[in-house]
């Protein structure tokens, strides 16, 4: 389930990035890279596990769902930290002038 959740987050982030593509003020490309990187990692993990161990390709358990949610939240936190550091609206710059 974590593969599906991460892939959905990557698709949604990519659509949002594409709509705002000419100006990437909020570093949505970084968010896309985070989610697509995680999706690719999960895909390789699933393929290797399926080829070596067999069984189900998708794990549909509560633990797998929670892992997917945590990975998406962690990706959003990393993106938010990068966004605050870059300060695209110069909010922190204005506060330091006062």
N, C-alpha and C positions, 0 to 999 in steps of 0.2 A: 504494500500500500504506500510505503514511503516513496517508491519510484513514481507512482501515479501522482501523488500529491506534489512532489517536486517538479515533475513534468508539467503539471497544470499551472504551477506558479511561474515556471519559465515561459510558458505560452502566454499567460496573462501579462507578465512583465514585458515580453517582447511586443505584444500588441500595443500596450501603453507607450512603450518607447517609440514604436513606429509612428504612432499618431503624432507624437511630439518630436519626431526625428530631426527636423532642421535645426532646432536649438535644444541641446541636451543640457539644459540648465540644472537639472536635478540629478545628474549622473545616473540616469536610468540604464545606460549601457553597462555600468558596473553591476547593477542589480541583475540584468540579463546574464552577464558573464557568470555571476555567482550561481544563479539557478541552473543555467545550462551546464555549467561545470559539474554541479552536484547531480544533475540528471544523467549526464554522461557517465559519471562515476557509478551511480546506482545501476545503470544499464549494463556496464561491463561486469559489475559484481553479480547481477542476475544471470547474465549469459554464462559466466564462468561457473557459478554454482549449479546452474541447470545442466551444463555439460559434464561436470565432474560428479555431481551427486544425484542428478535427476530430480524428480518430484515436480512440484508446482513452480511455475515461473513467477507468479505474483503471490506475495504473502499477504493475506487479508485477515490480519489479526489486530487486536487492539494495540498491542505493542508496536506493530509496524505502522499503524496509523499515528500513534503518538510520536514515533520517531520522525515521521514525515512532517508533522506539525512543528516539532522542535527544530528541525532543519530549516524549515521556511522561516520561522521566527528568528533563528540565529542569523540567517542570511539577511533578513530585514534589519536586524540590529547592526550588523557589519556595514550595510549600506547607509544606515542612519548616521553611524559614527563618521563614515567617509563624507557624508553630506554636511555634517556639522563642522568638520575640519575644513572643508572647502568653502563653506559659508557663501552660497551663491547669491543670496539677497543682501549680503554684507551687514547682517544684523549685529554680529559681534564687533565688527569694525565701527559701526555707529555708536555702540555702547561704550567702546574704549575712548571715543572722542569726547564724551560728556564728562 
